Amino acid sequence: MRVCSHRQRTAVRLIVAVALTAATATFTAAPAAADDCDGNGGIRDRGGDVVGECQVVLPGQPGDFTVNELWGIYCSAVGPFQEGDDVGFYEVAPLEPNEIDMLGLDPTAEYMWYDVICWRDGDGAIEIQIIVEISDGVPPEVIRDIAAARLEPPPPSPATSPPLAGETYVRVPTWLWLDPAYWSPMEASETRGLTTVTVRATPTDAQWAMGDGETLTCAGPGVAWTPGASEGATDCSYTFLHSSYGEPDGRFDASVTVSWEFEWWINDGYQGVFGTVDVVAGFQVAVGEIQAVETGG
C-alpha cells in the first residue's frame, strides 16, 4: 500500500495528503528535514493499524519509521517531536469515484482514506487525512488481456449435404454449414477500480479446405439444407471435380477454420480490434462419381 501526496500528483506511488483539522487551523504534511526521512514511503497493515515504512536509509536508523520520524512527516505543524508524542493510522473509507476523478488519480487503482492522528500529552490531538493506494494501478491492456483469456471460442462442428456419413458426388454442389448458434459473439469483462474493460470475440469468416487442394471462404455460417431448397438458397457450397477414390479410407481429409476477431472497450468507449484467433475442426468427406448407364434399343 502506498501513501499519496498532492505535491507529487504525477507520481503514482506518492499522490495525496489532505489536511483536515487541528483545532481551528488546517495543516498539510510538512516536508521532512534534510536529516529525516523524505516521506517517499509506503504503509502496511499491522493488526488493524498502519505502520510507515521508510524507503531510504536514515543515518543510524535503517528500516521502519520510528514515532519521531512519523511525527516529523505528519505532525510537525505543532512543533518538533517530544518524548511521549504518538501517531496512529486508522482506516476510514474507500475513495468515492468522484474523488478519484477530481484528484486525478489512476482510475484502475483502489484507494482508502486513512486518518492520521497525532497525540501530545496535555495538548490533545490533531488529525489529518491521507489517501492510501491499496491496490496498484493496472495498464488497461493488462485488464483487457485478463478478460480476453476467458474467451475461448470452441471448435466448429461442420455439416454438409449430402451428409458426411454418406457420400457426395462429383459435379454436384455440396452444401456446407455450421450451427447458426455457433456464429454468435462472446463477451467477457474485467474491472479494476473504476475501470471496466469489455472484450468481444466475433466470428468473421469460415475457410473450408476441402481436401482436394481447393479452399472456399464463406462470410457466415452457411445455410442448412432443407428438402426442396434451391441451389441458390445457400451462400456456402462447393462442387468437387474429382472423386476421393484412391485417398486413405476413400475420403478427403478436409477442415473448416473459423476466424474470430477480438475488440475491446474501456468503460463503454470503443478501443478497436486487437487480435484474431483461428479455430479449426477437421472432417472427412467421401466423393464418388455418378455412373451413367447406357441401354440399347
N, C-alpha and C positions, 0 to 999 in steps of 0.2 A: 504494500500500500504506500502511496506517495502523498506528501503534503503539497498543496498547491498555493501559489502566491500571485497576487495581482501584478507585482512588479516584474514578473517574468512570464507573461501570458503566452509568449510564443514557445516557451519551453514546456513540453507536455508533462515533464516529470515534476515541475515546481510551478504551480499555477496560481492559486488564490489563497489569500489570508484576509479575512474580513473582521474588522473590529466591531464589537457590539457595545458593551457598557463598561464603565469604570466610574461608579458614582454618577456624576453628571457629565463626565468627559468621555471622549471617544479616543481609542488608541489603536494604532496599527503596529504590527510586529516590527520592532526596531532592527536595523542592521546590526549584525554581530560585530564586536570589536575585532581588531586585527589579530589579536591573540586568542580569539574564541572560535567556536565552530561557525562556519559561514552559513549554516542553515540548509545547505544542499543535501538534505537527508530525507529519510522516509520515516514512517511509523508502522508499528506492527501491533497486532492484538496480543495481549498477555493477560489472561484471566479477566477479560472484560474491559480493562483499562488499555491505554495505548502508550507505548514507551518509545521515545525518539531514538533513532539510530544515526550516528554521525558517519558520513561517507568520507571524511578526511581524517588524517591522523593529527590529533591535538598534541601539542608539546607535553610529553609526560603523561598523556591521558588517551591512549588508543582505545578504540571500541565504542561502546554505547555512550550516549549523553549521560551526564550526571545532572542532578536537580539544578545546580547553579548554572549549567550550560543552557538547560531548557529555560530557566528564568531569564537569562540574557537574551534569548531569542524572542520569547513571547511576553515577558513581563517587565522589561526594562523601563517602561514608561513610569513605573513607580519607584525607580531607583535601582541601584546595583543590588545584587543578591546579598542577603544577610542570612546568617545561621538561623535555621528554623523555618525559612521560607519553603514553600512547596508548590508543586504544579501537578494538576491532574487533567486527563483527557477523557471525555465522555461522549459516546455516540449519541447523536440527536435524531437525525432523519436523513433519508436519501434526498439528493437534489431533485427538484421538480424539473420537468422538461423545459419550461420557460426559463429557469435559472441557468441551465446548461447552455441554452441558446444565447441568453443575454450576456453571459460571461465569456462566450466564445470558446467553450471547452470542446474537446473531442467528443462528438456525439456517439462514438462507438464504445466509449469507456463508461464505467459506472462510478458515481461519486457519492460521498456521505459527508454531511455536516457533522463536525465534532466541536463540542465546547472545550475550550482551554481555560481552566480556572487557576488563578494564581493566588495563593493564600499568604498573608503576612500577619503574624500574631499581633493583635492589638489594632490592626488597620483593616480588618475584614478581607474581602477578596475582590479581585477584578475578573472579568470574563471577556474573552474574545472568542471568535468562532472561525474555524478553519475548514477548508474543503479538502477532503482526502480522496484520492483516486483509488478505489478499492478493487478495480479490475482494469487491466491495461487496455488502451485503445487498440483496435484491430483494423488493419487496412481493409477497405471494402472488398478487395479482390480475394482476401483470405476468407471472409464471410461467404462470399459467392461460391468459392470452391468447396466449402463445407456443405452448403446446400446442394451443389451440383453432384457431390459424391453420393447423395441419397437417391439420385435419379439413375436408375439402371434399366434402360429400355430392354424388354425381353426379346428373345429371338422370334422372328415371324413364323407363322405356320402357313406354308404355301398350299394352294389348292388349284386344281386345273380341271378343265372339261375338254375332252374326255378325262375321267378321273385318273389320278396317279396309280391307283390299284390295278387299273386295266392298261389299255394301250391306246395311244393316239396314232394319227396316221400322217404320212407324207402328204403335203399339199392340202391338208385340212386344217383350218385355223384352230389353234389350241388356246382356249381362254385361260388367263392367269389372274389370280386374285388373292387378296389377304382379307381376313376378317375386318369389316369396317370399324369394329370397336377397337381394333389394334391401332388404327390410324387416328389417334387422339393425343393431344398434348398432355404432358406430365409436368407437374409443378412441385417445387419444394421451397420453403422459406427458412431463413435463419436470422435471429435477432441478436444484436449486441448493443446494449444501452438503448439509445433512441433510434438506432439504425436497423431497419429490416430490409434484407436483401431477398428478392424472389428470383428464382431461376426457372425457366420454362424450356422443356425439350419438346420439339415438334418434328414429326416425320415429314420429310420433304420430297423424297422420291424413292422408288424401288428399282434396283438394277437386277434384271433377270439374266443370268448366264445359263444358256440352255444346254450346254454340254457338247454342242456340235461346233463350237468355236464362235458362235454368234451371241451377242448381248443386246437386250432390249431394255430401255429405260422408260418406266411409267411414272407419271407425275402424281399418281394417287394409288390407292389400294387395288384398283381394278374393280370389275363388276362380276358378281357370282352369276354363273349361267343358270337360266331357268328354262323349262320346256317352252318352246315356241319363240324364244328370244331371237331377234335377228342378229346377223354378224356385226352390224353397225352399232349394236347396243353396248358394246364394250370398247373401252379405250386402251385395253391392255391384252393383246393376243399375239400369238407367234405361229408362223407356219414353217414347219420343218420341210427341208428339201431332200433330206437323206434319212434312211431308216437307221435304227440303232443296232441292226444286225452286225455281229462281229465285235460289239463292245462287251466288256465284262458283264456277265449276267444278262446280256442282251439289252442293256439300258444305258442311257446317257447319264453321267454324273452332272447334275445341274445344281444351281444355287440361286437364292434371292438375297440381295443385300439392301437393307433399308438404311438410308442416311437420316440421322436426327440432328437438327440444328439447335444449339443452345443459345438462349438470350437471357438478359438479366435486367432487373430493376432495382433501384435504391429508393426506398420509401415512395414507390409508385412512379418514380422518374426513370424513364427508359434509358438504358445504358448501351444497348446494341447487342450484336452477336459476338460471342467469344469462343466458339468452337463447334465442332461437329463430332459425332460418333457414328460409326458404321456397325450394324448388327447383321450377322449372316446366318442363314439356315440353308443346309444342303438337302437335296432330294434327288431321286432318280426317276427318269421317265423313259418308258418303252415306246419306241416309234416303229410302227410297221408300215407295210405298203399294201394298198388295196389291189388285189389281183383281179385283172379283167378276165372274164370267161367268154370265150367265143363259141358260138353254136352254128352248125351248118344246116342248110335247108335241103 
